[in-house]
Amino acid sequence: MTISTFYSSWGVYGSGPGQIDSPRGVKVYNDEVFVGSSGPPRITVFDLNGLYKRYWNLPPNHPPTSNSPEGLEVYNDELYVARAVWGPVEVYSLTGAFLRNIGVYGTGDGQLRYPFDVFVYQNEVYVADSENNRVQVFTPSGSYLRKWGTSGTGPGQFYGLRGLSVYQNEVYTIERGTSRIQVFTLTGSYLRQFGSYGTGDEKLQYPFGVRVYRDEVYACDTGTSTIAVWTTSGTWVTRFSVGLWAPMKSSPYKPTSKPSHLFVASQNNHKIVDYIEPIAKIQYLPIMGVG
């Protein structure tokens, strides 16, 4: 069942502890919500109800405008941070200790420009290498494994790559330039695509994030301030509004013994928006039999 019912939102604009200025990346892990915000660049951690727990500032990098923590991922109790413009994906402990970089700035194998998202699957790190128009794959320690993609709008090409997600041995990517979702094998073979630029069902306008949960694909569409939903095969499901809040990235999560939630980073409203899975009504019918 689609996660689409508004549950709550939280966040106070500002640069102090527990405040959020332009949230862009979000990841939920072990009942904690990790939020990457760009002004100033930092990671802030909340509980599932928005109660502030801790934060740490991200170091300045080169060039100085490259501050935005666009994509967040947690694997083996380590937080992976993809920051646009600057090359490496940074890896931290869950309390903010810097551990290592993955990749360096550049255009060669294992080099990155404008990494907008990161996802770990089966002990491999997938990075949306936007400016190089490709997906690159690394080991968690940072060793380069493989890549695919070139500049363009055809199948298997990328134009404004902004997000990726891996689900059941398939890689889902989303592009701001083409407003489409492409699906690949884990080694980069093109499988299918859906979505295109425009208004109405199955259309997107400047999407930034994609996540897959329980056979459904959730696309954060900044141009329409909505979340668009397809099945993994590309069948249209629904669209639900995020009000006037531009959704950047999302993180599906299922707490123990609770309905599933979808946490969305809303950049221009400086909030995290929490959606919940509708609870189906069970109708009890009389027991009928034959004799």
Secondary structure, DSSP 8 states (H G I E B T S, - for coil): ----EEEEEE--BSSSTT-BSSEEEEEEETTEEEEEEETTEEEEEEETT--EEEEEE----SSTT---EEEEEEETTEEEEEESSSS-EEEEETTS-EEEEE-EESSSTTEESSEEEEEEETTEEEEEETTTTEEEEE-TT--EEEEE--BSSSTT-BSSEEEEEEETTEEEEEETTT--EEEEETT--EEEEE-EESSSTTEESSEEEEEEETTEEEEEETTTTEEEEEETTS-EEEEEE-TT--EEEEEEE--TTS--EEEEEETTTTEEEEEE---------------
